[in-house]
Amino acid sequence: MHLLKWLYPGMKFKRWMGLFSVGVLLVSLGFALVFNYKYLDLIEEAIFRAVYLWQGSYNYIITTIAGLLFVLVGIVLMLTATRFIIRSVITVLLPDNSERLVDLIYEKRKLGRGPAVAVVGGGHGLSVLLRGIKASTSNVTAVVTVADDGGSSGRLREDLGIIPPGDLRNCLVALADTEPLMEKLFQYRFEGNNALSGHSFGNLFLAAMNEVTGDMETALQESSKVLAVKGRVLPASKEHVRLDATMEDGTVVEGESQIPEAHKRIQRVHLFPKKVQPVEAALEALRQADAIILGPGSLYTSVMPNLLVEGVAETIRDSRAIKIYICNVMSQPGETDGYTASMHAKAIMDHAGKGIIDYMLVNSSVISDEMKAYYAKQGAYPVEIDDEAINALGIGFVKADIIHETDQIRHDPEKLCNSVMRMIYKLKPGGIGEFDVKGQK
């Protein structure tokens, strides 16, 4: 049964097996010409005599069967030999995965034919989506915010003058196809009271790679090889930026980490400096994408900073890809207090222009009373889905079960991916109203 896997569609193996068979036939014919046909005649005559003595007048049928058996045995020998030749090479190159060779090749071919997806955002929400989507396509590019100024990322940003690596690291790990130990290593955070306290190993690794290669984009590319990343992770910009917010009372809060702490209603966010150059590879990924996904993640501090980089919002608006915004399930204290689903989408459109969203994906799963009470203590509440207000924005929306509840409410990677991929395959840009995940109104 394991041998038959080599015959799966898209493996690009059968064509070479056929060519190998033609080669065997030509070699056989060559030997027949070199050693003269009479030797083949002697073999054929011997077979006929043996068959005649055994079955008499049925010799022609028996000879045909004997010929077919020779062909069958030859094919089995060819397949077995080919398998062991490949296996002997792979055992040296991939000793830990030699038994999964067929599955690895099939998975690689299948994922390589998936749609080109560009995911824009940052924070924990983006990495959750990437964990799910890498099972459906390897043609995925994460365009990640560089406005983070808190924690380990903020310290490295100040000490080394690099763009913050934290969200970039999370995306690399989320897209990685590597051993669990390597993932734990990259996410490991040093403890104690010393210079390394609070830093994650992955952040330090990227900082070191940046120093070695001289460029964070190259550092991410080389790190992707170490982690066997399915897809690409790119910063929205390689410039040092600060995210500021103008509040409804006119005050200005400087710094991404300080915005939620102000506990004021946000009117608008903006980057400093105002004009920030994009990473060209990120723009190209957006241009080539079949689908562009915004979020999930903090509305103003994870999704929005990317759209404020020069050329990003314009490129998304001009794209013919389907554009999906994944709305947060819960409001975020100090950032989206009292926001409905339509208010999330309107904020994005106010900052990035009409045409930045085709559809919203919102959660339809019921949240338990226990979890509502737990989040209410933190000032967070379920985001209300206001259908008519969403329609008034000129965009469509899909309701789906995209979460799981444990001790917290989180997007479920598999559920989220399934809903997003169905929307990509079933929906077309420009829909208005409610659709299901099958693309029907």
C-alpha positions as CSV (number, residue, x, y, z in Angstrom):
1,M,0.0,0.0,0.0
2,H,2.9,2.3,0.8
3,L,4.2,1.8,-2.8
4,L,0.9,2.9,-4.3
5,K,1.3,6.3,-2.7
6,W,3.9,7.1,-5.3
7,L,1.1,6.9,-7.9
8,Y,-1.0,9.7,-6.2
9,P,-2.0,12.6,-8.5
10,G,0.5,15.5,-8.6
11,M,3.5,13.5,-7.3
12,K,5.3,14.0,-10.6
13,F,6.6,10.5,-10.2
14,K,4.6,8.4,-12.7
15,R,6.0,10.3,-15.7
16,W,9.6,9.6,-14.6
17,M,8.7,6.0,-13.9
18,G,7.3,5.7,-17.4
19,L,10.5,7.2,-18.8
20,F,12.5,4.7,-16.7
21,S,10.4,1.9,-18.3
22,V,11.1,3.2,-21.8
23,G,14.8,3.2,-21.0
24,V,14.6,-0.4,-19.8
25,L,12.9,-1.4,-23.0
26,L,15.5,0.4,-25.1
27,V,18.3,-1.3,-23.2
28,S,16.7,-4.7,-23.6
29,L,16.2,-4.1,-27.4
30,G,19.9,-2.9,-27.6
31,F,21.1,-6.1,-25.9
32,A,18.9,-8.2,-28.3
33,L,20.5,-6.5,-31.3
34,V,24.0,-6.8,-29.9
35,F,23.7,-10.5,-29.0
36,N,21.6,-11.4,-32.1
37,Y,18.0,-12.4,-32.3
38,K,18.8,-16.1,-32.4
39,Y,19.4,-16.2,-28.7
40,L,16.0,-14.8,-28.0
41,D,14.6,-17.4,-30.5
42,L,16.2,-20.2,-28.5
43,I,14.6,-18.9,-25.2
44,E,11.2,-18.5,-26.9
45,E,11.5,-22.0,-28.4
46,A,12.4,-23.5,-25.1
47,I,9.4,-21.9,-23.5
48,F,7.1,-23.1,-26.3
49,R,8.4,-26.7,-25.9
50,A,7.9,-26.7,-22.2
51,V,4.4,-25.3,-22.5
52,Y,3.5,-27.8,-25.3
53,L,4.6,-30.8,-23.2
54,W,2.5,-29.4,-20.3
55,Q,-0.7,-28.2,-22.0
56,G,-0.6,-29.2,-25.7
57,S,-2.9,-27.1,-27.8
58,Y,-3.2,-24.3,-25.2
59,N,0.4,-23.3,-25.6
60,Y,-0.4,-19.9,-27.1
61,I,-2.6,-18.8,-24.2
62,I,-0.1,-20.1,-21.6
63,T,2.7,-18.3,-23.4
64,T,0.8,-15.1,-23.3
65,I,0.2,-15.5,-19.6
66,A,3.8,-16.3,-19.1
67,G,4.7,-13.1,-21.0
68,L,2.4,-11.0,-18.8
69,L,3.9,-12.5,-15.7
70,F,7.4,-11.5,-16.9
71,V,6.1,-8.0,-17.5
72,L,4.5,-7.8,-14.0
73,V,7.6,-9.2,-12.3
74,G,9.7,-6.7,-14.2
75,I,7.5,-3.7,-13.1
76,V,7.7,-4.9,-9.5
77,L,11.4,-5.1,-9.7
78,M,11.7,-1.7,-11.2
79,L,9.5,-0.1,-8.5
80,T,11.3,-1.9,-5.7
81,A,14.7,-0.9,-7.1
82,T,13.6,2.7,-7.6
83,R,12.2,2.9,-4.1
84,F,15.4,1.6,-2.5
85,I,17.6,3.9,-4.6
86,I,15.6,6.9,-3.5
87,R,15.4,5.7,0.1
88,S,19.2,5.2,0.2
89,V,19.7,8.8,-0.8
90,I,17.0,10.3,1.5
91,T,18.3,8.3,4.5
92,V,21.5,10.3,4.2
93,L,19.8,13.7,3.5
94,L,16.7,13.4,5.8
95,P,17.5,10.6,8.3
96,D,14.6,11.6,10.6
97,N,12.0,11.8,7.9
98,S,13.0,9.0,5.5
99,E,9.9,6.9,6.3
100,R,7.7,9.9,5.6
101,L,9.2,10.7,2.2
102,V,6.1,10.0,0.1
103,D,3.9,12.0,2.5
104,L,6.4,14.9,2.5
105,I,6.5,15.0,-1.3
106,Y,2.8,14.8,-1.6
107,E,2.2,17.5,1.0
108,K,4.8,19.8,-0.6
109,R,3.1,19.4,-4.1
110,K,-0.4,19.8,-2.7
111,L,0.4,22.9,-0.6
112,G,2.4,24.4,-3.5
113,R,-0.8,24.5,-5.6
114,G,-2.7,26.4,-2.9
115,P,-3.9,30.0,-3.4
116,A,-1.4,32.9,-2.8
117,V,-2.5,34.5,0.5
118,A,-1.1,37.7,2.0
119,V,-1.9,38.1,5.7
120,V,-1.5,41.6,7.2
121,G,-1.3,42.3,11.0
122,G,0.7,41.4,14.1
123,G,0.4,40.1,17.6
124,H,-0.9,36.8,18.8
125,G,-4.0,36.8,16.5
126,L,-1.9,36.7,13.3
127,S,0.2,33.8,14.4
128,V,-3.0,31.8,15.2
129,L,-4.3,32.3,11.7
130,L,-0.9,31.3,10.2
131,R,-0.8,28.1,12.2
132,G,-4.0,27.1,10.6
133,I,-3.5,28.4,7.0
134,K,-0.1,26.6,6.5
135,A,-2.1,23.3,6.3
136,S,-3.9,24.6,3.2
137,T,-1.3,26.5,1.3
138,S,2.5,27.2,1.4
139,N,2.0,30.3,-0.8
140,V,1.5,32.5,2.2
141,T,3.2,35.7,3.1
142,A,2.8,37.4,6.5
143,V,3.2,41.2,6.4
144,V,4.0,42.1,10.0
145,T,3.8,45.4,11.9
146,V,7.0,47.0,13.2
147,A,5.5,49.5,15.6
148,D,5.8,47.3,18.7
149,D,7.7,49.1,21.5
150,G,7.0,47.0,24.6
151,G,8.6,44.1,26.3
152,S,11.7,42.3,24.9
153,S,11.1,43.7,21.4
154,G,11.0,47.3,22.8
155,R,14.3,46.7,24.7
156,L,16.1,45.3,21.7
157,R,14.7,48.1,19.6
158,E,16.2,50.7,21.9
159,D,19.5,48.8,22.7
160,L,20.4,47.6,19.2
161,G,18.5,50.0,17.0
162,I,16.7,47.2,15.1
163,I,13.0,46.9,14.2
164,P,11.1,45.0,16.9
165,P,11.5,41.2,16.3
166,G,8.7,39.8,18.6
167,D,5.8,39.6,16.1
168,L,8.1,38.5,13.4
169,R,9.4,35.7,15.6
170,N,5.8,34.6,16.4
171,C,5.0,34.4,12.7
172,L,8.1,32.4,11.9
173,V,7.3,29.9,14.6
174,A,3.7,29.7,13.5
175,L,4.6,28.9,9.9
176,A,7.5,26.6,10.9
177,D,7.5,22.9,10.0
178,T,10.0,21.8,12.5
179,E,10.5,19.8,15.6
180,P,8.6,20.8,18.8
181,L,12.0,21.3,20.6
182,M,13.0,23.9,18.1
183,E,9.7,25.7,18.6
184,K,10.1,25.7,22.3
185,L,13.6,27.0,21.9
186,F,12.6,30.0,19.8
187,Q,9.7,30.8,22.3
188,Y,11.8,30.3,25.4
189,R,12.0,33.4,27.6
190,F,14.8,33.9,30.0
191,E,13.9,34.4,33.7
192,G,15.7,35.8,36.7
193,N,17.2,39.2,37.4
194,N,19.9,39.8,34.8
195,A,20.4,41.4,31.4
196,L,18.7,38.6,29.6
197,S,15.6,38.5,31.8
198,G,12.4,38.8,29.8
199,H,14.1,38.3,26.4
200,S,13.0,35.3,24.3
201,F,15.7,33.3,22.6
202,G,13.9,33.8,19.2
203,N,14.2,37.6,19.6
204,L,17.9,37.3,20.4
205,F,18.4,34.9,17.5
206,L,16.8,37.3,15.0
207,A,18.8,40.2,16.5
208,A,22.0,38.2,16.0
209,M,20.9,37.3,12.4
210,N,20.2,40.9,11.7
211,E,23.8,41.8,12.8
212,V,25.3,39.0,10.8
213,T,23.3,39.6,7.5
214,G,23.1,43.4,8.0
215,D,19.4,43.4,7.2
216,M,16.2,42.1,8.9
217,E,14.6,41.0,5.7
218,T,17.6,38.8,4.9
219,A,17.7,37.7,8.6
220,L,14.1,36.5,8.3
221,Q,14.8,34.7,5.0
222,E,17.8,32.8,6.5
223,S,15.9,32.0,9.7
224,S,13.1,30.6,7.7
225,K,15.5,28.0,6.4
226,V,16.5,27.0,9.9
227,L,12.8,26.5,10.9
228,A,11.6,25.1,7.5
229,V,9.0,27.8,7.2
230,K,6.1,27.3,4.9
231,G,5.8,30.7,3.2
232,R,7.4,34.0,4.0
233,V,7.5,36.5,6.9
234,L,8.2,40.1,5.9
235,P,8.2,43.3,7.9
236,A,5.9,46.0,6.6
237,S,8.9,48.4,6.7
238,K,12.5,48.3,7.8
239,E,12.4,51.8,9.1
240,H,12.1,52.7,12.8
241,V,8.6,53.9,13.4
242,R,6.5,55.0,16.4
243,L,2.7,54.6,16.5
244,D,0.9,57.6,17.9
245,A,-2.8,58.1,18.6
246,T,-5.0,61.2,18.6
247,M,-7.8,60.8,21.0
248,E,-11.3,62.2,20.7
249,D,-10.6,64.8,23.4
250,G,-7.7,66.0,21.2
251,T,-4.8,64.6,23.3
252,V,-2.0,62.7,21.6
253,V,-0.5,59.5,23.0
254,E,2.9,58.5,21.8
255,G,4.0,54.9,21.5
256,E,2.1,51.7,20.7
257,S,2.3,50.2,24.2
258,Q,1.0,53.5,25.7
259,I,-2.2,53.8,23.6
260,P,-4.3,51.2,25.4
261,E,-3.1,52.6,28.8
262,A,-4.6,56.0,28.1
263,H,-8.1,54.5,28.3
264,K,-9.5,57.1,26.0
265,R,-11.5,56.8,22.8
266,I,-9.2,56.7,19.8
267,Q,-10.0,59.1,16.9
268,R,-7.1,58.2,14.7
269,V,-3.7,56.6,14.7
270,H,-0.7,57.7,12.7
271,L,3.0,56.8,12.3
272,F,6.0,59.0,13.2
273,P,7.7,59.8,10.9
274,K,4.7,60.3,8.7
275,K,6.2,58.9,5.5
276,V,7.6,55.4,6.1
277,Q,9.0,53.4,3.2
278,P,7.6,49.9,2.7
279,V,9.4,46.7,2.0
280,E,9.1,46.2,-1.7
281,A,8.8,42.4,-1.4
282,A,5.7,43.0,0.9
283,L,4.1,45.2,-1.7
284,E,4.8,42.6,-4.4
285,A,3.3,39.8,-2.3
286,L,0.1,42.0,-1.9
287,R,0.0,42.5,-5.7
288,Q,0.4,38.8,-6.5
289,A,-2.1,37.6,-3.8
290,D,-5.3,35.7,-4.6
291,A,-6.5,36.7,-1.1
292,I,-5.5,39.4,1.4
293,I,-6.4,38.9,5.0
294,L,-6.4,41.7,7.6
295,G,-6.2,40.4,11.2
296,P,-7.1,39.0,13.5
297,G,-5.4,41.1,16.1
298,S,-5.6,44.4,18.0
299,L,-7.4,46.8,15.6
300,Y,-5.3,50.0,16.2
301,T,-2.0,48.6,17.3
302,S,-1.6,45.4,15.2
303,V,-3.6,45.7,12.0
304,M,-3.7,49.5,11.4
305,P,0.1,50.3,11.6
306,N,0.7,48.2,8.5
307,L,-1.9,50.1,6.5
308,L,-0.2,53.4,7.4
309,V,3.1,52.5,5.7
310,E,3.5,54.2,2.3
311,G,1.9,52.3,-0.5
312,V,0.4,49.4,1.5
313,A,-3.2,50.6,1.7
314,E,-3.1,51.7,-1.9
315,T,-1.8,48.4,-3.1
316,I,-4.5,46.5,-1.2
317,R,-7.2,48.7,-2.6
318,D,-6.0,48.3,-6.1
319,S,-5.6,44.5,-5.8
320,R,-8.1,42.2,-7.6
321,A,-7.7,39.7,-4.7
322,I,-10.6,39.0,-2.3
323,K,-10.0,41.1,0.8
324,I,-11.2,39.7,4.1
325,Y,-11.1,41.3,7.5
326,I,-11.2,38.9,10.5
327,C,-13.0,40.8,13.3
328,N,-12.0,40.3,16.9
329,V,-14.3,38.2,19.1
330,M,-14.0,40.4,22.2
331,S,-13.5,44.1,22.6
332,Q,-10.1,45.3,23.8
333,P,-9.9,47.5,26.9
334,G,-8.4,50.9,26.2
335,E,-8.6,50.4,22.4
336,T,-12.0,49.2,21.2
337,D,-14.3,49.7,24.2
338,G,-17.9,49.5,23.1
339,Y,-17.0,48.7,19.4
340,T,-19.4,46.7,17.3
341,A,-18.3,44.7,14.3
342,S,-19.2,47.5,11.9
343,M,-17.2,50.0,13.9
344,H,-14.1,47.8,13.6
345,A,-14.5,47.8,9.8
346,K,-15.3,51.5,9.6
347,A,-12.2,52.4,11.5
348,I,-10.1,50.5,9.0
349,M,-11.9,52.1,6.1
350,D,-11.5,55.6,7.6
351,H,-7.7,55.1,7.8
352,A,-7.1,53.1,4.6
353,G,-9.9,54.1,2.3
354,K,-13.0,52.4,0.7
355,G,-12.2,49.2,-1.0
356,I,-9.8,47.9,1.6
357,I,-12.3,45.3,2.7
358,D,-14.7,43.1,0.7
359,Y,-15.9,40.8,3.5
360,M,-15.8,40.5,7.3
361,L,-15.5,37.2,9.0
362,V,-17.2,37.3,12.4
363,N,-17.7,34.8,15.1
364,S,-21.1,33.1,15.4
365,S,-20.3,30.7,18.3
366,V,-22.1,31.4,21.6
367,I,-19.8,32.5,24.4
368,S,-20.6,31.0,27.8
369,D,-21.8,33.1,30.6
370,E,-18.8,32.1,32.7
371,M,-16.4,33.4,30.0
372,K,-18.4,36.6,29.6
373,A,-18.2,37.2,33.4
374,Y,-14.4,36.4,33.4
375,Y,-13.8,38.9,30.6
376,A,-16.1,41.6,32.0
377,K,-13.8,41.8,35.0
378,Q,-11.1,42.9,32.6
379,G,-13.4,45.4,30.8
380,A,-13.8,43.2,27.7
381,Y,-17.1,42.2,26.1
382,P,-18.3,40.2,23.1
383,V,-18.3,42.2,19.9
384,E,-21.8,42.8,18.7
385,I,-22.5,41.8,15.1
386,D,-24.7,44.7,13.7
387,D,-25.7,43.3,10.4
388,E,-27.4,46.4,8.9
389,A,-24.5,48.7,9.9
390,I,-22.1,46.3,8.1
391,N,-24.3,46.3,5.0
392,A,-24.4,50.1,5.1
393,L,-20.6,50.1,4.7
394,G,-20.9,48.4,1.4
395,I,-19.2,45.1,2.4
396,G,-20.3,41.6,2.9
397,F,-19.9,39.4,6.0
398,V,-19.8,35.7,7.0
399,K,-20.7,34.4,10.4
400,A,-18.9,31.2,11.4
401,D,-17.8,29.3,14.5
402,I,-14.1,30.2,14.6
403,I,-13.2,30.1,18.3
404,H,-12.5,27.6,21.1
405,E,-12.9,28.1,24.8
406,T,-10.5,26.9,27.4
407,D,-9.4,29.3,30.2
408,Q,-9.6,32.0,27.5
409,I,-11.4,32.8,24.3
410,R,-9.1,32.3,21.4
411,H,-9.5,31.9,17.6
412,D,-9.2,28.2,16.7
413,P,-6.5,27.8,14.0
414,E,-8.3,25.0,12.2
415,K,-11.8,26.5,12.3
416,L,-10.4,29.9,11.3
417,C,-8.4,28.4,8.4
418,N,-11.4,26.4,7.1
419,S,-13.7,29.4,7.1
420,V,-11.1,31.6,5.4
421,M,-10.3,29.1,2.7
422,R,-14.0,28.5,1.9
423,M,-14.4,32.2,1.5
424,I,-11.4,32.4,-0.8
425,Y,-12.7,29.6,-3.0
426,K,-16.4,30.5,-2.9
427,L,-16.8,34.3,-2.7
428,K,-15.9,37.0,-5.2
429,P,-15.0,40.6,-4.4
430,G,-17.8,43.1,-4.2
431,G,-20.5,41.1,-2.3
432,I,-22.9,42.9,0.1
433,G,-24.9,41.3,2.8
434,E,-24.6,38.1,4.8
435,F,-23.0,35.0,3.2
436,D,-22.4,31.5,4.5
437,V,-19.0,29.8,4.3
438,K,-20.3,28.0,1.1
439,G,-20.6,31.4,-0.6
440,Q,-24.4,31.5,-0.6
441,K,-26.4,34.5,0.6
